[in-house]
Amino acid sequence: MGQLNDMKHQPRIVILAEFPAWKVDRTIPSGRSWKYLVWLVSLYETLKMQQQYDIHWISFNREISRYRCVESGGQTFHFFPCGPLTVARVQRFAWDRWRARRLLDKLQPQLVHAWGTESRYAWCGLQYAGKKILSMQGVLRAFHERSPMTGYYWRLPIRSEKMLMESYDLVTCESIWGCERCREIAPDVPLVRWEYAANPLFFDVEREPAEKPYVLMAGTDDPRKNMGVAVEAFRHPALAGVELVGAGLLAEQHPDLPPNVKALGGVSHERIAELLSHAWGLVHPSKADTSPNIVKEARVVGLPVVTTTECGGMQYIEPGKSGYILAPDDVPGMVKAIGDMTQSRERSLEMGAFGWEECRRQLSPQTMYEQLMRIYDAVLNNALPEEMLWSDG
């Protein structure tokens, strides 16, 4: 903390987010890191190039027992130990909020940028009196309406989502679907669509479709992923010659899988990249998803995608040209769509190439960084242009 006076000439921005601490401090185990928040690492990497702001991160980590301060990439990371998320939620994150508030009072940032209403970070920025931005990771009420999230674990985040959104000067969300859902919850909050980058790993993957056609499906056991619809589609005789490869917890959800469905269980990002390289397409039959990483990754690699009207990733798909957009439970439609994109290797390659370069541009870390710098500049200068704000029209 003794270095705070060295860069007073720069506006200070504090980012409140679940940053994977082991990326900047190898002595901290990866442990329970939220490994799906890959865009935060991309953001950290791109922020290395800027000299306009003094960037500080505040993050909580269950793998440490005391506060740590780490300098990396021209940014300062403040890591606090924490306990189980369930217990913290019951206490409305009182202890975490107190520690974050004390540090914010010392740092005196010109802007606070909090990530997500699921965890503690939106709460930690709640009472800060200065300018603040909230970036959505999911839209919980919309998720709950489409696929009920049971138990007290989700009750507080769902009930508090509107209050949290309305407590920030600006809310960002990464997809058209997400912005529409945010509008339903908090219609008067200034809203900007700002897309988070795909994992840089996938920009270097080359497509080499396997000799035997297969499509990939990746996800967790969350009912919102709706994996059973894809499994049912692959019971249809029309898809007997095509394989569905499931990465995630597919086998645990559906123990009696048809012979053309292969469940891999949990796999690494590197393995996902390999699977996408050889796949003929991706299936993502979501009931509710703001902007799933796997859809971004598939389009960056150049795969056609079959997804649903309740998936934010549909903004990267041109129906009939780079994939298909169906109702979440449309099994016959899924059979037909998968059959079309796997009818030949040439058809799969042609569909995957449609709009591919534009997807790579929109989903690049550089684009994410440039858009964020414009947002920061506009908020700090009280000059958010009308065209930057989300409009339903």
C-alpha positions in Angstrom: 0.0 0.0 0.0 3.0 2.3 0.3 3.1 2.7 -3.5 -0.3 4.4 -3.7 1.2 7.9 -3.9 3.5 7.1 -6.8 0.8 7.3 -9.5 -1.6 9.9 -8.2 -1.6 11.7 -11.6 -3.4 8.8 -13.1 -7.1 8.2 -12.5 -7.4 5.1 -10.3 -9.9 2.3 -11.2 -10.6 -0.6 -8.9 -12.0 -3.8 -10.5 -13.9 -6.1 -8.1 -13.9 -9.6 -9.6 -13.2 -13.3 -9.1 -9.8 -13.2 -10.6 -7.9 -16.5 -10.7 -5.1 -15.5 -8.3 -2.7 -18.3 -9.4 -2.4 -16.5 -12.8 -0.3 -13.7 -11.1 0.9 -15.6 -8.0 2.0 -19.1 -8.7 2.3 -19.9 -5.0 -1.5 -19.8 -4.8 -3.2 -23.1 -5.8 -5.8 -22.9 -8.6 -8.1 -24.8 -6.3 -11.7 -23.6 -6.5 -11.0 -20.7 -9.0 -13.9 -19.9 -11.3 -12.2 -21.2 -14.3 -15.0 -20.3 -16.6 -14.2 -16.6 -16.1 -11.6 -16.7 -18.8 -12.3 -13.2 -20.0 -10.9 -11.7 -16.8 -7.5 -13.1 -17.7 -7.8 -11.7 -21.2 -8.7 -8.4 -19.7 -5.7 -8.4 -17.4 -3.4 -9.2 -20.4 -4.8 -6.4 -22.5 -4.7 -3.9 -19.6 -0.9 -4.3 -19.6 -0.8 -2.2 -22.7 -2.5 0.9 -21.2 -0.9 3.7 -19.2 -3.9 5.9 -18.9 -5.2 4.4 -15.6 -3.8 3.1 -12.3 -5.6 -0.3 -12.2 -6.2 -2.2 -9.0 -8.1 -5.5 -8.6 -9.8 -6.7 -5.4 -10.6 -10.4 -5.3 -11.4 -13.0 -2.7 -9.8 -16.4 -2.6 -10.5 -19.6 -0.5 -7.0 -20.9 -1.1 -5.2 -18.2 1.0 -5.3 -17.5 4.7 -4.1 -13.9 4.8 -4.3 -10.7 2.6 -1.9 -10.6 -0.3 -0.9 -7.7 -2.5 0.7 -8.6 -5.9 2.1 -6.3 -8.6 1.8 -7.8 -12.1 1.5 -6.4 -15.6 1.5 -2.8 -14.3 -1.6 -3.6 -12.2 -2.0 -4.2 -8.5 -3.9 -7.2 -7.1 -5.4 -7.3 -3.6 -6.4 -10.8 -2.6 -8.4 -11.4 0.5 -9.1 -14.8 2.1 -12.7 -15.9 2.3 -14.9 -18.7 3.4 -17.7 -20.7 1.7 -19.9 -18.6 -0.6 -23.1 -20.1 1.0 -22.2 -18.8 4.4 -21.2 -15.4 3.1 -24.5 -15.1 1.3 -26.5 -15.8 4.5 -24.6 -12.9 6.1 -25.1 -10.7 3.0 -21.3 -10.6 2.5 -21.0 -8.3 5.6 -17.4 -9.3 6.4 -16.3 -9.2 2.7 -18.0 -5.8 2.2 -16.3 -4.4 5.2 -12.8 -5.4 4.1 -13.4 -4.2 0.5 -14.8 -0.9 1.8 -11.8 -0.3 4.0 -9.5 -0.8 1.1 -11.6 1.3 -1.2 -11.5 4.1 1.3 -7.7 3.9 1.2 -7.4 3.6 -2.6 -9.9 6.4 -3.3 -10.5 5.3 -6.9 -12.3 7.5 -9.4 -14.2 4.5 -10.7 -15.2 1.1 -9.3 -16.0 -1.7 -11.7 -17.7 -4.7 -10.2 -18.5 -8.1 -11.9 -21.5 -10.2 -11.4 -24.6 -10.4 -9.2 -24.0 -14.1 -8.3 -21.3 -13.5 -5.8 -19.9 -10.9 -3.4 -18.5 -8.4 -5.9 -21.6 -6.3 -6.7 -22.2 -6.2 -3.0 -18.7 -5.0 -2.2 -19.1 -2.0 -4.5 -22.7 -1.3 -3.4 -22.0 1.4 -0.8 -19.1 3.1 -2.6 -20.1 6.8 -3.1 -18.1 7.4 -6.3 -18.8 6.4 -9.9 -19.3 2.7 -10.4 -20.0 0.2 -13.2 -21.6 -3.3 -12.8 -20.9 -5.9 -15.5 -23.3 -8.8 -15.6 -22.1 -12.4 -15.8 -25.5 -13.9 -15.8 -29.1 -12.6 -15.5 -30.3 -14.6 -12.6 -34.0 -13.7 -12.6 -34.2 -14.6 -16.2 -32.4 -17.9 -15.6 -34.8 -18.7 -12.7 -37.9 -18.0 -14.8 -36.8 -20.3 -17.6 -35.3 -23.1 -15.4 -36.1 -22.7 -11.7 -33.0 -22.5 -9.4 -34.0 -24.1 -6.1 -32.7 -23.6 -2.6 -31.7 -20.7 -0.4 -28.3 -20.7 -2.2 -30.0 -18.7 -5.1 -32.7 -17.0 -3.3 -30.7 -13.9 -2.2 -28.9 -13.3 -5.5 -32.2 -13.5 -7.4 -34.1 -11.2 -5.0 -31.3 -8.7 -4.8 -30.4 -8.5 -8.5 -32.7 -5.5 -9.3 -31.5 -3.6 -6.3 -27.9 -4.1 -7.2 -28.4 -3.1 -10.8 -30.2 0.1 -9.8 -27.3 1.0 -7.3 -24.8 1.4 -10.1 -24.3 4.3 -12.5 -24.0 2.0 -15.5 -24.7 -1.7 -16.2 -23.0 -3.7 -19.0 -24.1 -7.0 -20.5 -22.4 -9.0 -23.2 -25.3 -10.1 -25.5 -28.5 -8.8 -27.0 -30.4 -11.5 -25.1 -28.8 -10.4 -21.8 -29.5 -6.8 -22.4 -33.2 -7.5 -23.1 -33.4 -9.5 -19.9 -31.7 -6.7 -17.9 -34.2 -4.2 -19.3 -37.0 -6.4 -18.0 -35.5 -6.3 -14.5 -34.3 -2.7 -14.3 -35.8 -0.7 -17.1 -34.3 2.7 -16.1 -30.7 1.8 -15.5 -28.2 3.0 -18.2 -27.2 -0.1 -20.1 -24.4 -0.8 -22.5 -23.8 -4.0 -24.5 -20.1 -4.9 -24.0 -19.0 -8.4 -25.2 -16.4 -10.3 -23.2 -13.6 -11.9 -25.3 -13.2 -15.6 -26.1 -10.3 -17.5 -24.7 -7.2 -16.5 -26.8 -6.3 -20.3 -26.9 -9.1 -20.8 -29.5 -7.9 -18.2 -32.0 -4.9 -20.5 -32.9 -7.0 -23.6 -33.5 -7.2 -24.8 -37.1 -10.2 -26.8 -38.3 -9.6 -30.3 -39.4 -13.0 -32.1 -39.3 -12.7 -35.8 -38.4 -13.3 -38.5 -41.0 -16.4 -39.7 -39.1 -18.8 -36.8 -38.3 -19.4 -35.8 -34.7 -20.8 -32.7 -33.0 -19.6 -31.4 -29.7 -21.7 -30.4 -26.7 -20.0 -29.0 -23.6 -21.5 -27.9 -20.3 -22.2 -28.7 -16.6 -25.0 -30.5 -14.9 -27.0 -27.3 -14.7 -30.5 -27.9 -16.0 -30.3 -24.7 -17.9 -27.8 -26.4 -20.3 -30.7 -28.6 -21.3 -28.4 -31.5 -22.5 -31.3 -34.0 -22.5 -32.7 -32.4 -25.6 -29.6 -33.1 -27.6 -29.5 -36.7 -26.3 -33.0 -37.2 -27.4 -32.2 -35.9 -30.9 -29.4 -38.4 -31.2 -31.8 -41.3 -30.6 -33.4 -40.5 -33.9 -32.5 -42.9 -36.8 -31.6 -39.9 -39.0 -28.6 -39.2 -36.8 -27.4 -42.8 -36.5 -24.3 -42.1 -38.5 -23.4 -39.0 -36.5 -21.8 -39.0 -33.0 -22.5 -36.6 -30.2 -19.5 -36.0 -28.0 -20.4 -34.6 -24.6 -17.8 -32.8 -22.5 -18.9 -32.1 -18.9 -21.3 -34.1 -16.7 -23.4 -35.6 -19.4 -23.0 -39.2 -18.3 -24.1 -38.4 -14.7 -27.3 -36.8 -16.0 -28.1 -39.5 -18.6 -26.8 -42.9 -17.6 -28.6 -44.8 -20.5 -27.1 -42.9 -23.4 -27.7 -44.1 -27.0 -24.7 -45.8 -28.7 -23.9 -42.7 -30.8 -23.5 -40.5 -27.7 -20.1 -40.4 -26.1 -19.6 -38.8 -22.6 -16.1 -37.6 -21.8 -16.7 -36.0 -18.3 -14.8 -32.9 -17.3 -12.0 -31.9 -19.7 -9.4 -29.1 -20.0 -9.6 -26.0 -22.2 -6.8 -27.6 -24.3 -8.9 -30.8 -24.8 -11.9 -28.7 -25.7 -9.8 -26.9 -28.3 -8.8 -30.3 -29.8 -12.4 -31.5 -29.9 -13.5 -28.3 -31.6 -10.8 -28.6 -34.2 -12.1 -32.0 -35.3 -15.9 -31.5 -34.7 -18.3 -30.9 -37.6 -20.4 -28.6 -35.4 -21.5 -27.5 -31.9 -24.8 -28.1 -30.2 -25.9 -25.8 -27.3 -29.6 -26.5 -26.5 -29.7 -23.9 -23.7 -32.9 -22.9 -21.8 -31.2 -19.7 -20.6 -27.6 -18.5 -21.1 -26.3 -14.9 -21.3 -23.4 -15.6 -23.7 -21.8 -19.1 -23.2 -18.1 -19.4 -23.7 -18.3 -22.6 -25.7 -20.5 -20.9 -28.4 -17.9 -18.1 -28.7 -15.1 -20.6 -28.9 -16.8 -22.6 -31.6 -17.4 -19.6 -33.8 -13.8 -18.3 -33.3 -12.6 -21.8 -34.4 -15.0 -21.7 -37.3 -17.7 -24.2 -36.5 -21.4 -24.0 -37.3 -23.6 -23.9 -34.2 -27.1 -25.2 -33.3 -28.5 -23.3 -30.4 -31.7 -21.7 -29.1 -33.7 -18.5 -28.9 -32.7 -18.4 -25.1 -29.0 -18.3 -25.8 -27.1 -15.0 -26.0 -24.6 -16.7 -28.4 -27.3 -16.7 -31.1 -26.0 -13.2 -32.1 -23.1 -14.9 -33.7 -25.2 -17.2 -35.9 -26.9 -16.5 -39.1 -29.7 -19.1 -39.4 -29.2 -21.5 -42.3 -25.8 -20.0 -43.0 -23.6 -20.4 -39.9 -26.0 -22.5 -37.8 -29.5 -22.8 -36.6 -31.5 -21.1 -33.8 -34.4 -23.2 -32.4 -36.8 -23.2 -29.6 -35.1 -24.8 -26.5 -37.1 -28.1 -26.6 -37.4 -28.5 -30.4 -36.1 -32.1 -30.8 -37.3 -32.6 -34.4 -35.8 -29.2 -35.3 -32.5 -30.2 -33.8 -32.5 -33.5 -35.7 -33.0 -31.6 -38.9 -30.4 -28.9 -38.1 -27.7 -31.3 -37.1 -28.4 -33.5 -40.1 -28.0 -30.5 -42.4 -24.7 -29.2 -41.0 -23.2 -32.8 -41.0 -24.5 -33.8 -44.4 -20.9 -33.4 -45.8 -17.5 -32.2 -44.7 -17.8 -29.4 -47.3 -21.2 -28.3 -45.9 -19.7 -28.1 -42.3 -16.7 -26.1 -43.5 -18.8 -23.8 -45.6 -21.2 -23.0 -42.7 -18.4 -22.6 -40.2 -16.7 -20.1 -42.4 -19.7 -17.9 -42.8 -19.2 -14.7 -40.7 -16.1 -16.3 -39.2 -13.7 -13.3 -39.5 -16.3 -10.9 -38.1 -16.8 -13.2 -35.1 -13.1 -13.4 -34.4 -12.9 -9.6 -34.6 -15.9 -9.0 -32.2 -14.7 -11.7 -29.7 -11.0 -10.7 -29.7 -9.3 -9.5 -26.4 -8.3 -6.4 -28.3 -11.9 -5.5 -29.2 -13.0 -6.1 -25.6 -10.2 -3.9 -24.3 -10.9 -1.0 -26.8 -14.6 -1.0 -26.0 -13.8 -1.0 -22.2 -11.5 2.0 -22.5 -14.2 3.9 -24.3 -16.7 3.0 -21.5 -14.2 4.0 -18.8 -13.4 7.3 -20.5 -17.1 8.1 -21.0 -18.1 7.4 -17.4 -15.1 9.2 -15.9 -15.8 12.3 -18.0 -19.6 12.2 -17.5 -19.9 12.0 -21.3 -21.6 8.7 -22.1 -22.8 9.1 -25.7 -26.4 8.2 -26.5 -25.3 5.8 -29.2 -23.3 3.8 -26.7 -26.4 3.1 -24.6 -28.5 0.0 -25.3 -31.7 0.7 -27.1 -34.5 -1.9 -27.5 -35.0 -0.6 -31.0 
